[in-house]
Amino acid sequence: MSLSGLASLGSFVSGFAVLISLIYLALQVRQTKRNQQIAIRHSRVTRIVELQLALANPAVADAWLHGSGSPHEITQTELSQFTNLCRALFFHFEDSFYQREEGLLNDDAFETVVAGVRLLARSPGWRAAWRIARPNFGGPFLAFMDAVVAGSAVEPPVDLSLEAWKVAFASEASRTS
C-alpha cells in the first residue's frame, strides 16, 4: 500500500473514531439528563413526603386543620405553624414550576402539582396565606399561582373529621362485602 493510501486509511479511521466519540458523547449527555431528572424527581418526592409527615405530626395537625377552615379556633402559635407550612408548599410549587419551565419536570408530574394547588386553593385559610406570602414571589410563577387561585372555587376545606372518615370507611367497606 502506498503512502497516500495509508494516509487515506488513517484519515478514514480517524473520522470514524470521531463519529464513534460523538455518538458516545450524545449517549452520555442523554444519560446525564435522565439521571438529573431522576434526582430531581427523587428530591421532589422526598420534599412532598416530608411535608405530609409534618402535617401528620400531632403538634401541627391542629394548626393545619384550624388554619384551613376554623379561624375562630386557631391560636397564634398554630397560625405561625400554618403559615410556615403554607410557605413551604408555595416554595415547593415554585420549584416544581421552574423545573417544568426548564424541561426537568414532565407534563404529567406538573399536572399533579397543578391539581395540588387547585385542591389547596379551595381553602379560605390557604388563600389567605397565599395573599400574605404573595409579595415574596415574582415573575411567571406569581402569574401562574394567581391564575390557578383565581380559577379555583372557594369551598369549605375537605372534611377531615373522624365522623367523615367513618362514613367514607363504612361506604367503602360495604362495597367490598
N, C-alpha and C positions, 0 to 999 in steps of 0.2 A: 504494500500500500504506500502511496506517495505521501509526501509531507502535507500537501494540500488536502488530501483525502483524510489524513489523520486530524488535521485542523478542523475540517468539516464535521467529522465524527465527534471531536471534542466539543465543538460548538453545539451540536445536537444534544449530546449528553448533558451539557451544562444547561441548556434551555429546558430539557426535560426535568432536571433536578430543581430548577427554579419553579416550574409548574407544580411539581410534587410538593415543594415547600409552601407554595401559595395555597394549595388545597389543604395541606395540614394546618396552616395558619388560620384559614377560614373555619375549619372544624374546631380548632381551639377557641376562637373568638365566639363561635356559636355555643360551645360547651360552657365557656365563662359566663355568657349572658344567661344561660339556663341555670347555672349554679347561683348566679346573683338573684335570679327570680326565686329560686328555691329558698335561699337565705332570707330574702325579703318576706316571702310567704310565711316562713317559719317565725320570723320576728313579729309579723303581724298577728299570727295566731297566738303566739305567746303573750303579746300585749292584750289581746281580747280575753284570753283565759285569765290573766292577772286582774283585769277589770271585773270580770264576772266573779272571781273569787273574792275580790274586795267587796263587791256588793252582797256576797253571801255571808260576810263577816257580821255576826250579831251586833257589833258596835256600830256598824254602818248601815245595816239593813233598814232600821227605823228611819235613819236620815234620808235614805233614798225614797222610802215609801211616803214619808211626810213631805219631803221636798217635791215629789212628783205630783201629789194631789191633795195634801192635807195641810195647807199653810197655817191653819189655826192650831195645829198640834206641834209644829216644828220649833225646836229650841235654837238658840244662837249657835251652839256647837254643831247641831245637826245641819243647820244652814251652811256652815262652813264646810262640813263634810260633803254635803250635797253639791255645792257649787264647785268644790275641787274635783269631785268625781265627774261632774259635767265638763269641766275644763279638760280633764284627761281624755274624755270622749271627743271633745272638739279637736284636740291635738291629734288624736288617733285618726279622726275623719280627715283632718288636713293632710296628714302624712299619706294616707291612702289616696286622697285626691291627687296630690302631686306625683305619687308613684304612678298613677294611671296616666297623668299628663306626660310623663317621661317614658311611657311604654313598659313600665315594670310591673304593672298590675293589669291583668286581663279584664275583659268586659264583664264576664260572669262574676268575678270576685268584686268588681266595683259595683255591680248591681246589688250585691249583698250589702255593701256599705250604704248605698242609697236607701235600700229598704230599712236598714237600721236607723238612719236619720229620720226617715218618714215615720217610723214607729215611735221614736222618742219625741218627735215634734208634735205628737198628739197631746203630750203632757203640758199643761199650762206652766208647771214649775220648770220644766226643761226649757221651754220657750223663754221664760223669764231669765233663766241662767244664760241663755244664748244672748239675749238682749244686753245683759250686763257685760258679758265677755266679748261681745262682737267687736268693740273698738280695738281689741288686741290682734285682730286678724285683718288681712287685706287681700288685694288682688283678686284673681279669678276664684280663689276658694271662698272669699266673702260673698261674691256674687252667686256662686253655686249654693252655699248654705242658705242665703236669703231666699233664693228661688225655691229650694226644697221646703223650707219652713213656710213660706207664703203659700205654697201649693198643698200643704198638709192641713187637714181639718183639725181644729182643736176639739178634742174629745176627752172624756174622763180617762184617766190612765187605766191600763189593763188591770182588771180586778185581781189582785194577787192575794186576796184574803183566804184564810183557811176554809171558809164556807164555799167560796167559789171553786177552790181546788177540790173539795169533797164532791161537789156537784159534777165537776168535769170527770173526776175519777169514777164516780158511780155510772156516769154515762158511758165511759169507755169500758168499764168492767161489764156492763150489760151487753155491749156489742160483742164481747168475746164469749159470752155464755151461750 
